[in-house]
């Protein structure tokens, strides 16, 4: 499936909700590009089951496929990683600012000790 749309964060996290799909994504990130057979090799499930997981990842915009003679090669779409990275960066900024405000509030409400 070739798509030009930016993957949505909901679709990406939905696809990552399954541990087998997370493991597939991790393998693809480490290897760069693998055939469907290479992806299926370490799993204790059938190749058709792995293909169904790949379909979910494909629909979410996580992977792209290409045909190389008789092999079907799969790799991670950089846009998917960029979408997740942008979301995580925004969350880090939000929570860092919230915790800084909480720390300042706690410091302002803490009575000062007098030196003896």
HULINPE-V175959 format. One record per backbone hydrogen bond with DSSP energy under -0.5 kcal/mol. CO is the residue of the C=O (numbers start at 1). NH is the residue of the N-H. If there is no record, write none. Layout:
<<CO | NH> <CO | NH>>
This chain:
<<1 | 3> <8 | 12> <9 | 13> <10 | 14> <11 | 15> <12 | 16> <14 | 17> <15 | 18> <18 | 22> <19 | 23> <20 | 24> <21 | 25> <22 | 26> <23 | 27> <24 | 28> <25 | 29> <26 | 30> <27 | 31> <28 | 32> <31 | 33> <32 | 76> <34 | 74> <35 | 39> <36 | 40> <37 | 41> <40 | 43> <46 | 50> <47 | 51> <48 | 52> <49 | 53> <50 | 54> <51 | 55> <52 | 56> <53 | 57> <54 | 58> <55 | 59> <56 | 60> <57 | 61> <57 | 62> <57 | 63> <58 | 61> <62 | 77> <64 | 75> <66 | 68> <66 | 73> <67 | 69> <68 | 71> <71 | 68> <71 | 73> <72 | 36> <73 | 66> <74 | 34> <75 | 64> <76 | 78> <77 | 80> <77 | 81> <78 | 82> <79 | 83> <80 | 84> <81 | 85> <82 | 86> <83 | 87> <84 | 88> <85 | 89> <86 | 90> <87 | 91> <88 | 92> <89 | 93> <90 | 94> <91 | 95> <92 | 96> <93 | 97> <94 | 98> <95 | 99> <96 | 100> <97 | 101> <98 | 102> <99 | 103> <100 | 104> <101 | 105> <102 | 106> <103 | 107> <104 | 108> <105 | 109> <106 | 110> <109 | 111>>
